[in-house]
């Protein structure tokens, strides 16, 4: 781990802060999405292009709304004391978002649509979960590599500023 953060977070603190970041920023993002977007779903049926496009677009928009929380959680876990931070970040996001996915699937909000094949929203929820876990894994990996790169640049600048021997 790079040396930019002299005192790293403990494991319990990092998990707690990551879950709080995903929860608070995800809720704010989803609230703003629903406030600004007001999704209208027209003529939802089976596996046709219109239905798949509307529901797929809605779930991609949900992923975009939750992404800031996922990114902050990745940074928090990246500066923690975990030996495998990418694996830990993926597992944390999988458990947190998996619980939320199960809650949404149990509530079954798509049952109000009479002609909709109910497997479409279930598959979209699962795809959203996989995409969010992949995003937090990538963000954690990228943050650790970026921090290492920044440390190398800082060390190079320090090396260049040293006086030359005569």
PyMOL commands that set and color helices and strands:
alter all, ss='L'
color gray80, all
select helices_A, chain A and resi 11-37+49-78+85-107+109-112+119-161
alter helices_A, ss='H'
color red, helices_A
deselect
rebuild
show_as cartoon
